Amino acid sequence: MDYGCNASPRRIMVVADPTQESAGALQYALSKAVLENDELILFHIENPNSWRYTITTFLRRPRGCSTTASADGSLGNTEFLEEMKNACKLAKPKVRVRVEKVALMEGKDKASIILDQSKVLGVNVLVIGQRRSLSTVILGYRRPGGSTRGTKLVDTAEYLIDKSSCTCVGVQKKGQNGGYLLNTKTHKNFWLLA
């Protein structure tokens, strides 16, 4: 497979949220996956019911001002998306970058929304930050959006890797210069040096 500059453009979607795992996934995508003629989609699921969302919105609001909603009706707690977009432009100035945001829907889990949107947007490569600690490996993960009774426990990244029709890469950044631990359908715990 030719990944040179003459390759046809791809759509690469990075699941974006204000976490270290997401930042590591973006760094991996920019350094190893995105080519000059690709389109990079920063995909964020807004959760207005999240306690983090409520607290950070309150703390960022100027004194004496009421909370204002943006044109799409959501509160403006997406500064990290602008920072991620700016980092993309600095690292890969010729790459087209866009931000896609959707609201968390009642009755749907995050993994299902990501999977659905990757199909709708025609994504070729899906990159998601993955957090795995010794305790979660031993105890397992909560099944996205469902009960844990009688089912195998799996995290969002593992669910997407398993169910995605496009290439999906779960990324764990290991230290500042330590490289990446990658998970795909065909490779588990693949170590890639930075």
N, C-alpha and C positions, 0 to 999 in steps of 0.2 A: 504494500500500500504506500503510495507516494504522499508524504506530508510536506512536500516542498511548497514554494510560493505558487506553483501552478495548480495545486490541488483545488478542487471546487470548494467554495465557502461552506462552512458548517455553522450551525447554531449551537453554541455552548452555553448551558444554563448553570449558574452557580447559585445555590440556595443561600440567600444573604440574610443574616440576622446579626445583632450586636454581640457576638461571642467570639472567643479565640478560635474555636473550631471552624467557624465560617471564614474568619480572616485567613486561617491556614489553607482552607479549600481554595479561596481566591488566589492566594499566593501560588499554590500549586498550579492552578489553571493558567495564570499569567506566565509562569516560568516554564511549564512543561506541556500544556495542552493547546493554548490559543495561538493560532497563526495569524499573520498579517491580514489575510482576507476573510477571517472568520467574524461572526457576530457574537458578542458576549452579552448574555442576558443575566442581569442581577435580579433574582426572583425572591420577593419577600412576602411572607404571609403576616398580615397585621392582625393582632389579637387585642381588640379594645378592652377585653375583660381581664387581661393579664395585670397582675399587681405591679410588675415592672413598668408596664406602659403607663399606668395611672400615676405612679410615683414620679417617673422621669418627666412626664408631661407637666405635673404640678411644679416640680423643681425648676423646669426651664421657663415657666411662665413669668414674665416680668411682674413685679409688684404692682398691685392696683389695677391689673388688666384681667379681664375675664378670658377664659379659654375660648379661642376661636377655631373654627373648623376650616379646613381647606376646601377648595372647589369640589372635591370628591366626597366631602362630608367627614373625612377622617381627621384626627388631630395630628399636628405636625411633629411627630416623634420619629422622623426618619433621617436625621442628620447623618447617621452612620452610612446610609445609602449614598449620599452625596460624597462622603469621604471615600467610600469604596470606588465610586465612579471616577473620582479624581485620581485615585491611585492607578486605576486601569489606564486612564489617559496618559499618565506619566510613564507607566511601564510599556504600554503598547499604543503609541499615539495614532497609528493608522487603523486600529481595530474599532469597529463600530460598537458602541456600548449603549445599552438601554436598560431601564429599570422597569420591572413589572411588579405591581403590587396587587394583592387580592386580600380580602377580609376572610378571616377564619369563619367558616359557616357552621351553624348549629347542626350537630349530628354528623359532621364530617371531620375526620382527623387530618392532621397536617400532611401525612404521607400520601393519603388519597388525593388531596388537593394538588400536591406537587406532581404526582403521577399524571393526573388529568391534564394539568396545565402544560406539562412537557409534551404531551400528545397534541394538544391544541396549538401550541407554538411551533411544532415541527422540530423539536430539539434533537440533535444528533448525539450530543454528549452531555450528561448530567453529572455535576460535581457537587458533593455534599460533605460538609465537615462531619467528622465522626468522633465521638468521645467514648473511649472504652477504658475502664479501670479494672483492676483485679477483682473488685467486689462485683461489678456488673457482669464480668465474664463468669464468675462463680455462681452468682445468684440469678443471672439472667436479666432480660429487659422486659418492660411492660409492652404488651402488644399494642401498636398504635390504634387508638380509637376504640378499643374493645376490652372486654373482660379477660382476665388471665386464666379463667377456669378451663381446664382441659385443652389448652392450646400451648403451642411452643412459644416461648417469649422471644420477642425480636424488637430491635430498635428501628427508628425511622430509616436510617441509612441502610440497614440490612434489608428491610422491607422493600425499599426502592431498588436496591441492587437486584433482588430476587424477581421483582415484578415488572421492572422497566423494560420496554421494548427497545429502547436505545441503550447505548453504552452508559453505564452508571458507575462512578468511581467514588467510594467512600474514602476520605482523606483524614489522616491523623498526622499533624505536624509534630515532629519529635525534636524539641529544643530549637534554639536559634539557628544553628547550622547542622542539625542532626539529620535532616532529610525528612522523608515522608513514609508512613506506613499506609499502603493502599489496599483496598478491598474492591474486587469486582466479581462478576459471576464466575469467572474462570481462575482468578488469582485471589487467594486469601492471605492476608498479612504479608504482602509483597513489599519489601524494603527498597526504597528508592532514595539514593543519596542526593543531597541538595546540590 
